[in-house]
């Protein structure tokens, strides 16, 4: 399994203190995930994830391959090892596979830039929750797309001016109305923020469990109709 810099840097969001949640990235066959119990971030693997045969021959490296299935095999990559490996990858390269770190069966991350090899022991203690079980599966009330840079700027402002810890209420009306945020400053003043939505194409984003279920149901219905009337197939 090969992890690129984006996945390795998920470690920056992993827990910073020991708790019931592992200070690590949970790498599974399809994605890499972190959680601290308050938030969860999961990222699908890159197209290079299973291209171990293209990774440079590296002394001591026996690639760890994850098997999908009911058991959903996973590997925990410690926060420190992931951050160090991401830093070791350095600048961009003209050879895509060199921009990844390989997971070895010896619980080590390998970074090979052809000139040198760096290794990082990634073993992590603790367990990782069954995060798929907390993903909402019902029909969304609304979906809205906003500018991430504006969202970051506004959230930072509210955090710096608000109570500690800062709480922000989000109100979503529909997919074409502004996202409303309400908060209070440290002195108790009400703050109202409206963030205008931006246009988006649904194909640019991952499908929700509801979307996937509907897609499967529609396909089954279409097949049923085709079986009843071959002329419509």
matplotlib code that plots the C-alpha trace (Angstrom):
import matplotlib.pyplot as plt

x = [0.0, 1.3, 0.3, 0.7, 1.5, -2.2, -3.1, 0.0, -0.8, -4.1, -2.0, -1.9, -5.6, -5.1, -5.5, -2.6, -3.1, -3.6, -7.3, -9.6, -8.8, -5.5, -3.0, -2.8, -4.2, -6.3, -5.4, -8.0, -8.3, -10.2, -9.3, -7.3, -9.1, -8.5, -10.8, -10.6, -14.2, -15.3, -14.6, -13.7, -11.9, -11.6, -9.8, -10.0, -6.7, -5.0, -4.7, -1.2, -2.2, -1.9, 1.0, 3.6, 5.2, 6.2, 7.8, 11.6, 13.3, 14.1, 16.3, 14.2, 10.9, 8.2, 5.0, 2.0, -1.1, -4.5, -7.3, -10.9, -13.8, -15.9, -13.0, -11.8, -8.2, -6.5, -3.1, -2.6, 0.1, 1.3, 0.9, 4.6, 5.7, 3.1, 4.1, 7.8, 7.3, 5.2, 8.1, 10.6, 8.7, 9.7, 9.1, 7.3, 8.8, 8.4, 8.0, 4.6, 5.4, 8.3, 5.7, 4.4, 5.5, 5.3, 3.8, 6.0, 5.0, 7.5, 5.3, 7.6, 7.0, 9.6, 10.4, 12.7, 13.8, 16.3, 19.2, 18.4, 15.9, 14.3, 12.4, 9.9, 8.5, 4.7, 3.4, 0.7, -1.1, -4.8, -7.8, -9.8, -13.6, -15.9, -16.2, -18.4, -21.2, -21.6, -21.9, -25.5, -27.5, -30.8, -32.0, -30.2, -32.4, -30.3, -26.9, -24.9, -21.5, -19.4, -16.0, -13.6, -11.3, -14.2, -15.4, -11.9, -11.5, -14.9, -14.5, -11.1, -12.6, -15.4, -12.9, -10.7, -13.5, -15.8, -16.2, -13.7, -14.4, -16.2, -19.5, -21.1, -24.6, -25.1, -28.4, -29.0, -32.3, -31.8, -29.2, -29.5, -29.9, -27.0, -25.5, -26.2, -23.8, -24.6, -22.1, -21.3, -18.2, -16.4, -18.3, -21.7, -22.4, -24.4, -22.6, -24.5, -22.6, -24.1, -22.0, -23.3, -23.4, -21.4, -22.6, -21.4, -21.8, -22.8, -20.3, -17.5, -18.2, -18.5, -22.0, -23.7, -25.0, -28.5, -27.4, -25.8, -28.9, -31.1, -28.9, -29.0, -32.7, -33.2, -31.0, -32.9, -36.2, -34.9, -33.7, -37.1, -38.9, -36.5, -37.2, -40.9, -40.8, -37.6, -38.5, -37.6, -34.1]
y = [0.0, 3.4, 6.7, 10.1, 13.3, 14.3, 11.1, 11.3, 14.8, 13.6, 12.9, 16.6, 16.2, 13.1, 13.3, 15.1, 13.4, 9.8, 8.9, 6.1, 7.1, 6.1, 8.9, 7.5, 7.2, 4.1, 2.8, 0.5, -1.0, 2.0, 4.9, 6.6, 8.0, 9.9, 10.8, 12.3, 11.7, 15.3, 15.1, 12.5, 12.9, 10.2, 10.3, 7.9, 6.4, 7.9, 5.9, 4.9, 3.3, -0.3, 0.3, -1.3, -2.9, 0.6, 1.6, 1.5, -1.6, -0.9, -3.0, -4.5, -3.5, -6.1, -4.3, -4.5, -5.2, -4.8, -7.2, -6.0, -8.0, -8.6, -8.2, -5.0, -5.4, -2.2, -0.7, 2.0, 4.5, 6.6, 10.4, 11.0, 8.6, 9.9, 13.5, 12.7, 10.7, 13.5, 15.9, 13.4, 13.3, 16.9, 18.8, 17.7, 15.0, 14.1, 10.5, 10.2, 7.0, 8.8, 11.1, 8.2, 6.3, 2.6, 0.6, -2.4, -5.6, -4.7, -1.8, 0.7, 3.5, 3.7, 6.8, 6.3, 9.2, 7.1, 8.9, 7.8, 5.7, 7.0, 4.7, 5.5, 2.9, 3.5, 1.1, 2.7, 1.6, 1.7, 0.8, 2.5, 2.7, 1.3, 4.8, 3.6, 3.0, 6.7, 7.9, 9.3, 7.2, 8.9, 11.3, 14.7, 17.7, 19.8, 19.9, 23.1, 23.9, 26.9, 28.4, 26.6, 29.7, 31.9, 29.2, 29.0, 32.8, 33.2, 30.3, 31.7, 35.1, 33.6, 31.4, 34.4, 36.7, 34.2, 32.5, 29.8, 27.2, 28.8, 27.3, 28.1, 27.3, 26.4, 26.7, 25.3, 26.1, 24.6, 24.2, 27.7, 29.8, 31.2, 29.1, 30.9, 30.9, 32.3, 32.9, 35.1, 37.2, 36.9, 39.9, 38.4, 40.2, 38.3, 37.7, 36.7, 35.3, 34.5, 32.6, 32.5, 29.1, 28.3, 26.2, 22.7, 19.5, 16.4, 14.3, 16.4, 14.9, 11.5, 10.0, 9.8, 6.4, 7.7, 8.5, 5.0, 3.2, 5.2, 4.5, 0.7, 0.8, 2.7, 0.2, -2.8, -1.2, -0.6, -4.2, -5.4, -3.3, -4.6, -8.2, -7.7, -5.9, -6.8, -4.1, -1.4, -2.8]
z = [0.0, -1.0, 0.7, -0.9, 1.0, 1.3, 3.1, 5.4, 6.4, 7.8, 10.8, 11.6, 12.5, 14.6, 18.4, 20.1, 23.5, 24.6, 24.7, 23.6, 20.0, 18.5, 17.7, 14.2, 10.7, 10.1, 6.6, 5.1, 1.6, 0.2, 2.4, 5.2, 8.2, 11.4, 14.3, 17.8, 18.6, 17.9, 14.2, 11.6, 8.2, 5.7, 2.3, -0.6, -1.7, -4.8, -8.0, -7.0, -3.8, -5.2, -7.6, -5.4, -8.4, -9.6, -6.3, -6.5, -5.3, -1.7, 0.7, 3.5, 2.0, 1.7, 0.7, 3.0, 0.9, 2.5, 1.7, 1.5, 2.8, 5.9, 8.2, 6.6, 7.3, 8.4, 9.5, 12.1, 11.0, 14.0, 13.9, 14.3, 11.6, 9.1, 9.6, 9.3, 6.1, 4.6, 5.3, 3.8, 0.5, 0.0, -3.2, -6.3, -8.5, -12.1, -11.1, -9.4, -7.4, -5.7, -4.1, -2.0, 1.1, 1.1, 4.0, 4.8, 6.5, 9.2, 10.4, 8.7, 6.2, 3.4, 1.4, -1.6, -3.8, -5.7, -4.0, -0.5, 1.6, 4.8, 7.1, 9.9, 12.3, 12.3, 15.0, 17.0, 20.2, 20.8, 18.6, 16.0, 16.0, 13.4, 11.8, 8.9, 11.4, 12.3, 8.7, 8.2, 5.8, 5.6, 3.0, 3.4, 4.2, 2.0, 0.3, -0.1, -1.6, -0.2, -0.9, 1.4, 1.7, 2.8, 5.2, 6.7, 7.0, 8.7, 11.0, 12.1, 12.8, 14.9, 16.8, 17.6, 18.6, 20.3, 23.6, 24.5, 23.3, 20.4, 19.4, 16.0, 15.0, 11.3, 9.6, 6.1, 4.3, 0.9, -1.8, -3.2, 0.0, 2.0, 4.8, 8.0, 11.0, 14.4, 17.3, 20.2, 20.9, 24.2, 25.4, 24.5, 21.2, 18.6, 15.3, 12.2, 9.1, 5.8, 3.3, -0.2, -1.9, -5.1, -8.0, -8.0, -10.1, -8.0, -10.0, -8.4, -5.0, -3.4, -3.4, 0.0, 1.3, 0.4, -3.2, -3.6, -2.2, -4.6, -7.5, -6.7, -6.3, -9.6, -11.4, -10.0, -11.0, -14.5, -14.8, -13.5, -16.2, -18.9, -17.9, -18.1, -21.5, -23.5, -26.0, -23.4, -22.7]

ax = plt.figure().add_subplot(projection="3d")
ax.plot(x, y, z, "-o")
ax.set_aspect("equal")
plt.show()
